[in-house]
Amino acid sequence: MDLGSIKPPVGATKKRKRVGRGDASGQGGTAGKGDKGQKARSGGKVRAGFEGGQMPMARRLPKRGFRNPFSEKFVAVNLNDLCRKFSKGAVIDQAALLASGLVKKKSDGIKILAKGEISFPVTVKIAKISQAAKTKITAAGGSIEEVM
């Protein structure tokens, strides 16, 4: 048995009703559209969001907030993550973080944060790093180069 031979049980599916195809289609004189009204006419449609003339929901609700189009999204990487993926003397930059899998995509940038401890020296070449992370890395004997 293969997936191509599976069929639904008898009576489980119905043919789609094709309205407006003449009297012989079995829909009668009104073509299955009921009597009168906008949706019974040819080309009769109601646009999306139309609520019959009452004030639509999108206009009744208040508009709130502001979304800054210039805001930047940084991917946060903690020191305990660096300890897990890198060893002593490693050079940690954007390419190394992407290769290690700590960062899936760089977004607007990567920022190193100070959560956790680091016990071995590393060289960090990254654009953004928190002040607390800087002190922890330098205390462990590492160095920091801020690149733009």
C-alpha positions in Angstrom: 0.0 0.0 0.0 1.3 3.5 -0.8 0.0 7.0 -0.1 -1.2 7.5 -3.7 -3.8 4.7 -3.3 -5.5 6.1 -0.2 -9.0 7.5 -0.8 -11.5 9.0 1.5 -14.5 6.9 2.5 -17.6 7.0 0.3 -19.7 10.0 1.2 -17.0 11.9 3.0 -16.4 14.4 0.1 -18.9 16.4 -1.9 -18.6 18.2 -5.2 -18.3 22.0 -5.0 -21.5 23.9 -5.8 -20.8 25.9 -9.0 -23.4 28.7 -8.9 -24.6 30.7 -11.9 -24.2 27.9 -14.5 -27.7 27.9 -16.0 -31.0 26.1 -15.2 -29.7 22.7 -16.2 -27.2 22.8 -13.3 -29.9 21.9 -10.8 -29.7 25.2 -8.9 -33.0 26.6 -10.2 -33.8 30.1 -11.3 -31.7 31.9 -8.7 -28.6 29.7 -9.2 -28.4 28.8 -5.5 -27.8 32.4 -4.5 -31.1 33.0 -2.7 -33.5 35.8 -3.6 -32.3 39.4 -4.2 -29.6 41.3 -2.3 -26.1 42.4 -3.1 -24.6 38.9 -3.1 -27.2 37.6 -5.5 -26.2 40.1 -8.2 -23.5 39.5 -10.8 -20.2 40.9 -9.5 -21.9 41.3 -6.1 -19.2 41.1 -3.4 -18.7 42.8 -0.1 -15.1 44.1 0.4 -13.0 42.8 3.2 -13.7 44.5 6.6 -17.1 45.8 5.5 -19.7 45.5 8.3 -22.9 46.6 6.5 -22.3 50.3 6.9 -21.7 50.3 10.7 -18.4 51.8 11.8 -15.9 49.0 11.2 -14.0 47.4 14.0 -10.6 48.7 12.7 -11.9 52.3 13.0 -13.8 51.8 16.3 -10.7 50.7 18.3 -8.2 53.3 19.4 -4.8 53.4 17.8 -2.1 53.0 20.4 1.7 52.9 20.5 4.5 53.6 18.1 7.0 51.3 16.3 10.3 52.8 15.7 11.5 51.9 12.2 15.1 52.7 13.1 15.4 50.5 16.2 18.2 47.9 16.1 17.8 44.3 17.2 20.9 42.8 18.8 21.4 39.1 19.5 22.5 38.6 23.1 25.3 36.1 23.9 26.3 35.5 27.5 29.7 34.7 29.0 28.5 31.2 30.1 27.6 30.4 26.5 31.1 31.5 25.4 32.7 29.2 28.0 30.6 26.3 26.7 31.6 26.7 23.0 35.1 28.2 23.1 38.4 27.2 24.7 41.5 29.0 26.1 43.0 31.5 23.7 40.1 31.5 21.2 39.4 34.5 19.0 35.7 35.3 19.3 34.3 37.4 16.5 31.0 37.5 14.5 32.1 34.7 12.1 33.2 32.4 15.0 29.9 32.9 16.8 27.9 32.1 13.7 30.1 29.0 13.0 29.7 27.8 16.6 25.9 27.9 16.4 25.5 30.4 19.4 24.1 32.9 16.9 21.7 31.7 14.2 21.6 35.0 12.2 23.4 38.2 13.1 20.3 40.6 12.8 21.6 44.1 13.3 24.5 43.0 15.5 25.7 40.8 18.3 26.2 42.0 21.9 28.2 40.1 24.6 26.5 40.2 28.1 28.0 39.4 31.5 25.8 36.5 32.7 28.0 33.7 34.0 31.8 33.6 34.6 34.8 33.1 32.4 37.9 31.5 33.8 40.3 31.5 30.8 41.7 34.2 28.5 40.0 34.9 25.1 40.3 37.6 22.5 36.9 39.2 21.7 36.5 41.2 18.5 32.9 42.4 18.5 31.0 45.7 18.0 28.9 45.7 21.3 29.9 44.4 24.7 28.6 45.3 28.1 30.8 47.0 30.7 30.4 44.1 33.2 31.4 41.6 30.5 34.5 43.7 29.6 35.7 43.6 33.2 35.1 39.8 33.6 37.0 39.1 30.4 40.0 41.3 31.2 40.1 39.9 34.8 40.4 36.4 33.3 43.4 37.7 31.2 41.5 38.2 27.9 41.5 41.1 25.6 38.8 43.1 23.8 38.9 44.8 20.4 35.8 46.8 19.5 35.2 46.6 15.8 32.6 48.7 14.0 
